[in-house]
Amino acid sequence: MRATRMFQAVDSHTEGMPTRVITGGMGVIPGATMNERRLHFIAHLDHIRKLLVNEPRGHSAMSGAILQPPTRPDADFGVLYIEVSGCLPMCGHGTIGVATVLVETGMVEVVEPRTTIRLDTPAGLVVANVAVKDGRAEHVTLENVPSYCDRLDSTIVVPALDREITYSLAFGGNFYAMVDLDEIDIRFDRAHKQEILTAGLAIMDAINTQAPPKHPTIDGVDHCHHVEFIAPGSDATLSRHAMAIHPGWFDRSPCGTGTSARMAELHARGELPLHQDFVNESFIGSRFTGRLIGETDVGGRHAVLPTITGRAWITGFGQYVLDPTDPYPHGFEF
Ligand code: PYC
């Protein structure tokens, strides 16, 4: 066999959503911080993301995380998140997958009943507390980056839908537009997933064209690629949603950064106090439990500190290679 690249990977899924954890083959990405590494990777190394997540090695909803040495002394590992959408600043389901893989493969010193792993992510330090029993990661609670509500009940004209939509927008590691499904008159039913997705992409496009968000302190976080459609009957205790993501897929997991953004929004509405459980359910019915454990400030904005609890399972171990004669060195989208 000939290979110009070879990557070692541990594949996992977090509440239904894949995370391909790249444990070897990448080398150290240049950059003094994980966000600098993310921006360098986007500019110079994006073909590696495409190789690892696109078909035929991945699929149209594939996601992964590349392990790196940390760039800060208080972290155990650096993490670069790779998805079909690009390189996210932070990914909740991906972090739960990474923490599970690190524990279950013995890449960290495992302490029962709780192993704490400190992860250097492009969005900041994320602490993963892993509940471990007999070597198995039973569930992971991550302490996410500060999250804040950017706008509440704003309106935007969505030309492709030929209507005005009311939405809220919050940051939970990525920017999320939150829209009541009733706004687009579509039932919360996977039979309608294509219509929901089409509406989501149209809303993202309108927001990014007319009123793009910008994170006050993290460079290069300046667009909204996620629309969280809230199902009727949802409240600050239990919320169900369909998470439409650029360029055209749904999160299978309840979306950790989306759950954090939703909690920031509910907190800004005065509906979700600190220290109260919030259960967020995905389009496939899997759940994360979130909680707000504190308040802080992000670039002059009031922010909250979320935790997210969920489970992940290892699904396989792989070596992904690139043969020099492969006609699709970047894979392809279909
Ligand atoms: O869990 O944060 C998350 C996430 C982001 C995109 C897909 N999942």
Residues whose N, C-alpha, C, O or C-beta is under 5 A from the ligand:
A	BS01	PYC	M90 C91 G92 H93 G94 D251 C255 G256 T257 G258
